[in-house]
């Protein structure tokens, strides 16, 4: 595996800019077919001592997979590897110890790839990036080269030291916020788990009270007018209200569990409608009285491959912007936020529209820029739609567009490739 070195560019024209792509960093990789055995993988590493990783080629629509030497060596050191695993196909390793492989198309911007790659956990942050060119076999981009290129991009794009310092401080603020959100997610998972058991107790008891009414309401009614009014008229309504409240609490707890589930942070086949429902449950409390939230979700949507929590967070960010736009609009206008999902020609489409203040064309064109915001200081750092753009275009290989006009409202169009 020969990777292109990144040369320092002090005092010369920068080699990498914000328009540079990951394909410029990628170099040749050792690629093995997806039907290779683990014995052949081990033999390849043994024959090439300098090889730090190899790639298993994808087929039938499956993405390529990365096998780092260190991770495979640890797997190979298991007792009875030769007897139990050596003759098995490579999928036996990928399912048990493969970890996550970052795969990007060659035209993905370096600065966006770096944000995702550097956010990986533990030793995985040092794994190379798999790059898929328009034609030809997969290639690899080394993380050290990626970091150097990202540093050069930051240097070349900084207008002066003050701007660089400002961006650094904002980045630190966003990093701190991300860590806080991670802690909130952990807390939410524990809270949802703890609430689930008492909710079950309450549900069982309310069911018992409902059956109690069915068995004894005639006997209580015979005791006199006061029992007739309190028991036969008020009791069923009270039980119904408790059931509605418990159902709402169970819905919120389920959304908290889904949003904070660690399994939802890895790539899998996901239901887009379910991620939308999770987001709606989490933000419904932010909609003030008078706003009308409308859902029009197509039945039997095809699944997409992606990260459930990330997609749900993207909907939360878009809906938060829509809520703020509607609340700031003319109070005489209808306050409507609508979400619509459809599917056609192998694509799942989601449209989130609002009747809020809308945006001018030049403002809408800059919505996805990092740190761009029209809000006053103290009301957000302008990373919401940047995060949405990264999630949709990089993590889910989709498209996102904004259609907006002042005084009319805004519609966010998202298209995701279906499996």
N, C-alpha and C positions, 0 to 999 in steps of 0.2 A: 504494500500500500504506500504509494508515493503521494504526499500531499504538498500542495503549492505553499512555499513559505511566504509570509507577509513581510515585506521590506519596510523599514522605517522611512518616513518621508519628511524628516526635519529639513526645513529650508527649501523644499521643492514642492512642486504641484502635488496636492494630495491624490493618492491613487484611489481612495475610496471616499464616496460621498453618500448622501442620503438616497441617491438613486442606485447605488451599487446593490447587486443581488448576490444571494448565497452561491449561485452558480459560478461566480468569479473566484470563490475560495475553494471550490470542490476539486479534488484530484482523484485519480484512478483508485479503484477498490478491488479487492479480491471478492468475487461474487460466486457463490455456489448455488446450484439448483435447489428448489424447495423439497425435492425427494431425497436429498443427501442423508446419510446416516450420521449418528454422533461419532462413530469410529472415524469416518472420513473427515469430519470437522476437527477432531483431535489430531489426525494425521496432518492436516493442513497447517495447524498451529505449530506442530512439531517440526515440520519441514521448513517453516519460515519463522525463525526466532524473533525477527524484528517486527512481525505482524502484530499490531495492537488490537485489531478488530477485523472481522469479515462480515459480509452481507449475504443474507439468504434472499434470493430473488423471489419476488412475488409472482403469483400466477392466478388466473381466474378471477382477477379483480382484487386479489389480496395485496396489501402493501408489503414492500420489502421489510425484513427484520434484521436488526443489528445483533451480532454476537461479540461482545468485548472479550478479550483474552482472559482478563482477571476473573470475570464472572463465570466464564466457562470452566476455567481451571478449578475454581471453588466447587462447581458442580461435579467436575470430573473426579475430584478427590473424595466423593462419597464412597462409603463401603460398597464393594461388589459392583462398581461402575461397569467393568468389562462384562460381567455376567448378566446384569440387569438392564443396562442402558445402551451399551456401545452399539448394538445392532439395531436399535430403534431409530425411527426417523427423527429429524431435527425438531419436529413439533413437540416431542417429549420434553426437550429442554425448554423450548419457548413457553410452553404452558406452565412449567414448574418454576423456572428461574429466569425467564427471558427478560422481564422488566419491560419498560416502555421504550419504544423506538421513536425518535423524532424524525419524521419524513417531511421534506419540503420540496416543492417544485423549484426548478432552477431560477425562476424569475421572482422568488420571494425576496423582499428587501432585507438586507443584512441587519438593519437596526431592529426590525420586527422579530426576526428569527432569534437574535441575541436576547431579547426580552424574555421569550419563552424558554430558550435553552438554559439561561442562567437561573431560572426559577425552579429547576428540577431539584429534587431532594438528594442529599447524601452524595455518594460516590458517582451517581448517575450524571451529575453535572459535568463530569469530565468525558463522558461518552461522545464520540464523533456524531455529526449530523448526517443522516442519509439524504442525498439530493437526487431527485429523479429528473433527468434532462428530458427534453421533448422527444429525443430519439437516442437509442443506445442504452447500455446497462446503467444501473445505479452507481453513483459516485459518493465520496465521503468528504466532509469538511471538518477539519480539526478544530476543537474548541479553543485552543490557544490562538490559532489564526483568527477565529471569529472574534475573540475578545480584543486582539490588537486592531483588527479592522474597525470594530465598534469604537474603540478609543480614538482612532484616526478620524472617524466620521464626526465624533463629538468635537474634536479639536478644529476640524475644518468648518463645521457649522456654527461654531461659537463666534459671535461678533466681537465680543470683548470680555474681559475678566468678570465684569459685573453680571453680564448675562449668563456666563458659565456658572457663577456662584448661585445665581437665582435658580437656574435649572437644577443644580445639584441639591439645593435646599428643598425644592419642590419634590424632587425624586425621593429624598429622604422622608419627606412628609407622606408621600404615597406609599413608600415601603412600610413606614410605621403604621399607616392606616390598614395596609394589607395584613400585617401581623395582628393588628387588633381584630380584623375581620376573621382571621384564622382562629383566634382565641374565642371570638363570639360563636363561630361555628362549632367549636368543641363544646362550649358551654351549652349551645342550643341542642346538640346531640344528647348530652347528658340530661338536660331539662326535659326534652321530649320523652326520653326513656323513663324518667321518674314520673312524669305526668300520665304516662300511658296506663300504668297499673291502677291508680285511683280512678281514672276515667272508666276503666272496666268495672270496678266496684260500683261506681255511681250508676252506670248503665244497667247493671244487673239489678240494683235496688229499684230503679225507676220501672224496670220491666215488672218487678214484683208488685210495686204499687199499682201498676196498670191492671195486672191480673186480679189484685185485691178488689179493685172497683168492680170489675166484671163479676166477681163472685158474690159481693156483699152489698151492691148499691141498692137493691130492692129492700133488703133488711133495714138499712139506714134510712131510706126514704120513709119507711113505715113508722119511724120513731117520732115524726113530727115535721112541721114546716121548716124549722131551723135546719134540721138535718137535710131536708129536701133541697134547701137553697145552698147550704155549704157543701154538702157531699155530692149531690147529683148534678149541680150546675157548675160549681167552682172547681171541684176536684179534677174532672177530666181535662179542663183547660190548663190547670196547673201542671198536671202530668205531661200534657202535650208541650207546654213551654219548656219544661225541664228537658224533654227529649230533643227539642230543637236546639237548646243551648248546648247540650252534650254533643250533638252531632257537629255543631259549629266548632266546638273545642277539639273534637277528634280530627276534624279537617285541618285545623291549624297545626296540631301536633304532628299529623302525617306530613304536612308540608315542611315543618321544621326538620323532621327526620330525613326526608328526601333531600333537602337543601344541604344538610350537614353530613350526609352519608359519605364516608371515605370512598366507597366503591363508586360513587358518582363522580369522582375526580379522575377516573381513567377512561380510556377510549372503549366504547362499547356501542351496540345497537341501541338506540334510544327512541322513545316516542316523543315527538316534538310537542304534541298536544299536552302531554303530561307535564313537560317542562313549563309550558305556558300556564297551566292550572296552578302549578306550584308557585310561580311568580305572582300570579293574581292573588292567591291566598295571602302571600307575604306582604303585598303592598296595599291590599284592600283597605287596611286601616288608615292609610295616608290620604285616601280620597275623602275630602270633606263632604258634608251633607250637601246634596244638590247635584253632584256630579253623577253622570250616568255611564256605567261601564257595561259595554255590550260585547258578548262573546259569540262568534260564529265559527266554530271549529268543525272542519270536515271529518266525517267518520272514516275509519279504516285508512288513516294516512300511512304510507310506507315509512318504515323506519329509516333513520339516517345514522351514520357512524359519527360519533362525537363524544363530547364530555358533558354529561347531564347537568352537573352543577354550573359549569361555565356557561352553558346555553341559558339556563334559568337565570343566572346573574345578568346576562345580556338583556333578557326581557325585563328584568327588574330595573336596570338602568334606563332603558328606553321608556318604560312606563313612568318612571320617576320624572323624567323630562316632560312627558306628556301631561302628568298631573300638575307640575309647576306652570306649564304653559296655559292650561285650562284655568287654573286659579288666578292667573294674571290677566286673563282676557276680559272683555266687556261683560259685566254681569248680566246684561240684557240678552246676550247670545246664549244659545243652548250649550251646556257644558257636557260634551260627549267624548268618551274615549272608546274606540272600537278595536277589537282584535279579530282578525280573520285568517284562517289557515285553509289552504287548498293544495292539491297535488295534480300534476300533469307532466307528461313526457319525462318521467324520471326525476322530477324536481319538486320539492316541498316549498311552498311559498307562504310567508307570513307577512301580513300587513297590519301595522299598528298606526291608527289614525286618531287625531285629536282635533277639536274645534278651538284650539287655543290661539295665542297671539300670532303664531307663524313667524317666519324668518325671511329676510331679504335674500336674494340669490347669492350675494357675496358672503353672507354669514353662513348660509347652508353649505356652501362649498368648503368652508373651513371647519366644519363640525368635528371631523375626525382627526384634526391636528392635535398632537400632544399639548396639553396645558392651555388650549384655546377655550375661553369661556366668556360669555356675555354677562355673567353674574357679578355682583359687587363683591369686594373682598370679604372673606369669611363665610361665603356661601358655596364653597366647592372649588377644587383646583383644576377643573376642566378635564378630567381624565375619564369620565363616564362613557362618552361615545367613543373615545379612543380605545378603551377596553372592549367595547362592543365590536368595533371594527376588527380588532385583533382576533377576537373569538370567532366571529363569523367567517372572515376571509382566510385566516391561517389555521386555526384549530379545526374548522369545519369545512374549509375549502368552498365557501359560498360567496355570494355577492350581497352587497347592501347599498341601497340608494335612498336619498332623502328628497321628497317632493314637498315644497313648502311655499307659502305666500303670506305676506303680512296681512293680518286681519281675517284670514281664511282658515288657517290651520296647517298642520304638518302630517305627512304620511311617510312612515318608514317602511320600505320594501326590502324584504330579506328572502333570498332564494338559496336553498340548501340542496345539494345533490343527494338523492335517495339511493339506498342500496338495492 
